[in-house]
Amino acid sequence: MKREIYEELNVRVDIKKPLGVYWFYSEHNKHEVICSTFLCTIKDNCVIDISQNPADEKITEYKWVTREDIVSKRITPITESLMDLLLTSLE
């Protein structure tokens, strides 16, 4: 996972702990999705350049958010579950 994050974002991270594995079915594209989630920290100050996108994914922006932002932006049940787990792990 460290290598993948580095390849995609040019960011070096430390993996702190696993947060969980989630499954859902996307009606939109008829795919099953399994998400393995981890709490990571960035090793050093970095600049993320979204133009460096070897997978040519449709990334248009990113931003760092506060806990309050996370709580106020809950969109789907899986996102809500993930955010609850993340916020609990940060306490």
Secondary structure in CASP SS format (residue, H / E / C, confidence):
PFRMAT SS
TARGET T0000
AUTHOR 0000-0000-0000
METHOD secondary structure of the structure
MODEL  1
M C 1.00
K H 1.00
R H 1.00
E H 1.00
I H 1.00
Y H 1.00
E H 1.00
E H 1.00
L H 1.00
N C 1.00
V C 1.00
R C 1.00
V E 1.00
D E 1.00
I E 1.00
K E 1.00
K E 1.00
P E 1.00
L E 1.00
G E 1.00
V E 1.00
Y E 1.00
W E 1.00
F E 1.00
Y E 1.00
S E 1.00
E C 1.00
H C 1.00
N C 1.00
K C 1.00
H E 1.00
E E 1.00
V E 1.00
I E 1.00
C E 1.00
S E 1.00
T E 1.00
F E 1.00
L E 1.00
C E 1.00
T E 1.00
I E 1.00
K C 1.00
D C 1.00
N C 1.00
C C 1.00
V C 1.00
I C 1.00
D C 1.00
I C 1.00
S C 1.00
Q C 1.00
N C 1.00
P C 1.00
A C 1.00
D C 1.00
E C 1.00
K C 1.00
I C 1.00
T C 1.00
E C 1.00
Y C 1.00
K C 1.00
W C 1.00
V C 1.00
T C 1.00
R H 1.00
E H 1.00
D H 1.00
I H 1.00
V H 1.00
S H 1.00
K C 1.00
R C 1.00
I C 1.00
T C 1.00
P H 1.00
I H 1.00
T H 1.00
E H 1.00
S H 1.00
L H 1.00
M H 1.00
D H 1.00
L H 1.00
L H 1.00
L H 1.00
T H 1.00
S H 1.00
L H 1.00
E C 1.00
END
